[in-house]
Amino acid sequence: IVHVSADNRYKLFVNGVQVSLGPSRGDIYNWSYETIDIAPWLKSGKNVLAAVVWNFADQKPIAQISFNQTGFLLQGNSPAEEIVNTDNTWLCVKNSAYSPWSKPVLGYYAVGAGEQVNAAVYPWDWEQPDFVDADWKKARSGMEGAAKGARDYPGRLLVPRPIPSMEMRTERFEAVRIADGINCPKDFPSKPIAITIPANSKVRLLLDQKQLTTGYLSLVFSKGKGSEILITYAEALYEDKLEKSSKQSNLTVKGHRDLVEGKKFVGYEDKLLPDGGSARNFTSLWWRTWRYLELTVETADEALTIERLGATFTAYPLKKESHLRAGRELEQMEKIGWRTARLCANETYMDCPYYEQLQYFGDTRIQAMLTLYNTRDTLLPRHAIEQGRMSMTADGLTQSRYPSASPQMISSYSLSWIGMLYDYWMMRDGHQWLRQYLPAARHIIGCYEEYLRTDKSL
């Protein structure tokens, strides 16, 4: 059994198998660590624990708070397990293959940069047991970790992860809507069929998931030295209309989201630079949101083969227990609404999975009610209530959204947070648990009382 955390994010592998990713989002005073039993992935003889750790610094998502010191922590649960503790027996290397890749997105965008990966300098198979790490350096020990409340401590205050691991399951794309410069096999990409892009050519594929999804894209490619692969993600395409006054393109209307012909594709991107090697597997560090995915490949003097293209769906593991019987139209609306609720629930509730991924407490009250009415889960609503309290400022209000590296105040959202306490009180047996939040609720009311007029308006 091990405990693991990082700043900002990590993926932990045991003998080449991903067993954990995190930490779940919080702040400096509530920094999550995950506890996992890695026994199922161990074997007799040599075993390898490996992790990728990243911090996009000033280009990180706004919902991601950092101590501004990149680090990784892994600790065995007992003296018998201390062999895995992070100290200078661990080896490390800076993966210079990665760099942020940013492209403007229409509207307010807070999810952070995409990734550019240069395959020529990527240490392929670094997580596998037979990888040769002879030129890696000994890790440098930083400040040791400390549990919140254990002692006087100037670093990240560690708390157990308060929510379960996210759901992860394989998804495939449903259809190719546009193929420029290539003839795709009939069953591509719904089945794992390879396609080859000839040398010195440019190909554009518009892939349709048929519905919005959130997940980690996985692209396996071979050969194609000197080529470029652009992966662009969008929830819908835009109607490209000209403004009569300026005769300039005006991208504001999405129109019918099933239609793609004559529309413009605008979205955030990942960029890959192949090195000519075989079976290079790109999986994004953070998950993406899309219905449509545009794959643009420009090759040089060597053909490039796309071996496989797929994704791993991820979201909070909500299980719907309710059933609506209200006629076909309302039942279809409920189905659409439930999918929206699923995609807007990850390590926190989120206002939207594509543009912001921020937990706004005005939105979150509605989302928490959806959870309480339709599932037996209590952990995500409780987590949202606690994060509202974590966000409170000295003047007595919650922040409008949290976690957030950029503070924002919408005062009425503090009242929405009090409403979340009421909703939980009405729908769950949480009376004793809620008592701890009464001082915070009184603090908010006290702040409002300072701004009352004699007629009790604000």
N, C-alpha and C positions, 0 to 999 in steps of 0.2 A: 504494500500500500504506500503510495507516494502523494505528496502535496506539491502542486505546481502553479506557478504564476509568472507573469512577465509584464514589461512595460515597453511598448504598448500592447502588442499581441504576440501570441505564439501558436505554433502547431507542434505537438509532441508525437514522436514516432517511436515504436518499439519494434525492433527487427523489421523495419520498413513499413509497418502498418500504423496509420494514424489512429491514435487512441484518445487524444484530447486536443481541444482548441479553446482558447480563451485569452485573458480572463474575461468573465462577464463584466459588462460596463458598470463602472461606479466612479468614485472619486478618490482623492488622496487619503481621505479619512475613512474610507470604506473600500479598500482594495481587495478584490476577490481572489481567492485561490481555490483550485479544484482538487478534490481528493479522489483518487482512482486506484483500483486494484489492477495492476498490470500483469498479474500471474497468468491470465489466459494467453498472453502473447510471448511468454518466456519459454525457453527450451533448455535442455541439458547442454552444458558447455558455454560457448561464447554468446553473449547477448549484447545488443547495441541499443542504447537510448540516444535519440537525436532530436533536435528541435530547430525550427526556423523561428527567429524572433525579429520583429520589425517595428519601426517607429518612423512614421512619415513626418514627424516634427511639425513645422508650420503648415504642411499640406495634409495633415491628418484630418479625418472627419471631425466636424464640430462636436459631435456627440462623444468623442473620445478625449478623455482627460489624461494628462501625462504628468509624471514627476520631472519630466525633462531630463531624465537619465535613462537611456535604454538599458534594460537588464533582464535577466532570466533567473528564476529561482525554482529549484526542485529539491525536495527534502524527503528522505525516507521516514516512515512513521515510527520506527523503533530502531534500537541499536543494530539489529540484524539487517535492517534495510538502509542503513546510513552509507553503504557503499555507493549509492547513487547520488549522494548530496552534491550540490553544485559548489565546487571549489576549484583549485587550480589543477585537479586531476582531469577536469573536463577540457576538451580541445575546442577551438573555435576558429572561424575565418569570416571576414567580412565578404559577403556575397556581392561583388561589384557588378554582377550581371543586372541587378535591379536598379531602376531609377524611376522617379515619378513621371507619369505621362498625363498631362492635363489638356483637355480640349473644352472650350466653352460650351455650356449647355443652356438652352433657353430657359429663363426663369431663375429663381433663387435655388442655388445648388450648394449643399452642405455635406456631401457624402465623402469628399476627399478625392485625391488624385487616383487615376488609373495606374497601371504598371507597364513599364517598358522592360523587356527581358532580352538581353543579348546572350544568345545560346552559346556563343564562342567562348565566353568566360564563365559560364554557369558550371558549378561543380556537380555534374549529373550523377545521380545515384548516391548522393551524400548521406541519405537516410538508411541505406542498405547495409547489412552486416559485413559485406566483403569490400566496402569502400576503403580505399587506401588514404589515410589521413596523416601521413608522415610529415607533410609540410604545414600542417595546421599548428597554430600557436596555443600555448597553455592559456586558459581563461584567466582573467584578472578578477579576483574577488573584490566586490564592492561592499557597501554597507549591508550587514546581515539583516534578514527580515525580522519582523516582530508582529505578534498578534495585537490587534486593537485592544487597549485596556491593560495589556500585560505589564507595561513599564513606560517610563518617560522615553520618548522615541521621536526622532525628527524626520522619519521617512514615511513610506507608504504604510498605513495601518491595515494589517491583513485581517480579513474576515472570511469565513467559509462561504463558498458560492451559495447564494440563497435560492437559486432556481435550477431546474434540471438541465441536462445537456439538450441541445437543439435536435430536432428531428432531422435525419439525413437519409435520403433515398434517391435512387437513380432515376433520372428523367432523360427522355430523348426528344429531339426536335420532331415536329410533326410533318413539315413540308418545306420544299424549296419554292418560294413564290416568284423569284426572279433569278435567272442565271445568265450573266453576261460573260461571254468569252469562253464558255465551256458547256458541254452537254453532260448533265449529271445522270447517273444511273437511276432507274425508276424508284428504287427503295431507299435512296439516300435522302436525308440523313436518318430516317426513322429506324433503319437497320445499320449495323456497324460495317459499312462498305467503304473501302478506300477509294479516293479519287486522286488523280495526278494532274497537276497544273504544269503544262509544258514550259520549257525554258524560254526566257525573253518574252513573256506574255503577262497580261493583266486580266484578272478574273474578279468578278463581283458576284457574290451569292447573297440573296436576301432570304433568311430562314425565318419560319413562322412557328412559334410554339403553340399557336391557336388560343392561348390564354396567358395572362400575366403570370410570371413566376419569379421566385427569388432563389438563387442557387450559386454554386461554384461551377463555373464553366471548366470543362476539361477538353483540351485539344491535343491530340497526339499526331506529330508530324515527323517526316523523315526527308533527308536530302535538302535541296533548295538553298545551297550556300549563296549568300549575297542577296537573298530575297527579303521581302518585308510582308508581314501579316498584320493587318489592322482588324481588330475585333471591336465593333461598335454596337452598343446596347440601346434599345429604345422601347418605350411602352406603346408608342403609336407613331405614325408618320404624319408629316405636316403637308397641308395643301399649299403649294407654292404659288401665291397670287401676287400680282403687281399692284403697288399703290398708284392710283391715277395721278396724284399730285407730284410724286417724286419719281415714279416709274422704277421704284426699287422693290426688291423682293420683300414680302411681308409674311413671315411665318408665325401666325398666331392661331390658325384654325387646324384642328386635327381631323375633324369630320368623322365619317364612319370608319371605325378602327379596323374593320376587315379589309378595307380597300387600300391598295398599295400603288396601283398604276398612276403615274404622273405626280406622285407625291415625293416630298423631300425627306431624306433620312438625316436626323440630327440626334446625336447622343454622345455619351461619354465613351471612352475607348481604352483598350489595352493594345500594346504594340509588341510584336515578336520579331526578332531578328535571327532567323535560322542560321546554323553553322555548317550544315551539310551532314550532320550526324544522323543516326537512326533512332527511331522511337523516342523522340523528345516529347515529354509530357508536360504541357503547361496547364496548371490549375491556379486560378487566381487566389491571392492571399486572402482577400475579403470577398464576401459574396456580392453578386451583381443582381440587378433587377431588369427583366426584359419580357416583352412578348416577341418582339422582332430582334433578330441579330443579323448584322451585316458583316460579312467576311470579305475583305478586300485583300487579294494576294497579288503581289507584283514580283515576278521571278527575274533572276539574272541569267547566267549561263548554265544553270543546272535546274532541272525540273524538281518540283516539290510535290511530295505525296502527303495528303491528309489521311492518316491511318484511321483515326476515330474522332468523332465529335459528339460530345454529350455533356451532361451536367448532373450535379448532385443537388437536389432540392433541399433547402433548409428553412426552418421556421420553428417557433416555439411549439412544443408537442401538445397542442390543444386537441382534445378528443370531444367531439360534439355528442352530447347525450340527449339533446332535446329533439322533438319532432313537431313540425308545423303542418297542420292539415287545414288549409284555407283556400283551396282552389289552385289551379295550375299557375296562374299569373303570380300570385303572392308567393307560392312555393318556389317559383323560379327566381323571384326577387330575393328571397331568403337565401337561396343557394349562392347567388352572386354576392350578397352581403357577407355570407360566411367566408367565402374565399377572400374577400377584402380583409375581413378580420384576421384571417390566418396570415396573410402576407404582411400585415401591419403589426405583427407580434413576433418579436425575435428575443434578444436578450433584454429588451424593454418593449413597451408599446411604442409604436412609431406613427407619426402623423402621415407618412407615406414612405414606402420602401425605395422609391427611385430617387427623389430629389433631396430629401433631408434626413430621414431616419432619426428624427428627434422626438422625444417624448414630451409633448405639450399637454399640460394637465387639463385644459379645456377639452381637448380631443380624448384624452386618456380616460376621463370619467365615463364617456360613452363606451369606449373600448372595454373598460373593466366591467361595465354592466353587461355587455355582450358575453364576456367570459363567465360571469356569475350566473346569468340566465341559462346559458347553453352548455356549460361544462361543470365538472366537479372540481376543477382546479382552483386552488386558493393562493398558490405561491406567486403567480404573476401579478394579481391585484394587490397582494400584500407588498410585493417588491416595489410596485409603483407608488403605493402610499408611503413607504419608507423613503423612497427617493425624493418624494415631495418634501418630506421633513428635512432630508439631507440638504436640500437646496435653499433652505430658509436663510434670509439675510437678517442683519441686526435690527432693521426697522420693523420686522414682524411679518413680512410677506414671503411666500415661496417665490422662486423664480418661475417664469412662465413655462420653461422647458428644462428638463434635467434627465441625465447628465448632459452638461454642455460646457465646452471650453470657452464659450462666448456668452457671458451673462446677459439675460434678457428679462424684462419685467412686463407682465400684463396683469394688472392687479386683480381683475375679476377671476383670473385662473386660480388665485389663492382660494377664492370662495368655491370654485369647482373642486378643489382638493378637499375642502371640508365636506362637500357633497359626496366625495368618494368614501369618506368615513361613514357617512349616513347610509349610503348604499350597502356597504359591507355589513353594517350593523343590522340592516333590514333583511339581508339575504343569506347571511352566514352566522354560525354560532361563534362570534368573535368578540363578545362583550369585554372579557378580561384583557384580551390582546389589544383592543382599541383604546383602553384607558391611557396607555402611554402617550397617545397622540392628543389627549385633551389639552394639555398645556400649549401645544403648538396651535391648536384651533383657537384657543383663547387669545393667543398672541396676535393672530391674524385679525380677529374681531376687534381687539384693542387698537390695532393700527387703523382700522376703518373708523373706529369711534373718534379718533383724533380729527377726522375730516368731515364730521357730521355738521350740517347746518341746524339751526333751531327747529326747522320743520322736518328734521331727520333725513333729508336728502343729502347727497354727497356734494 
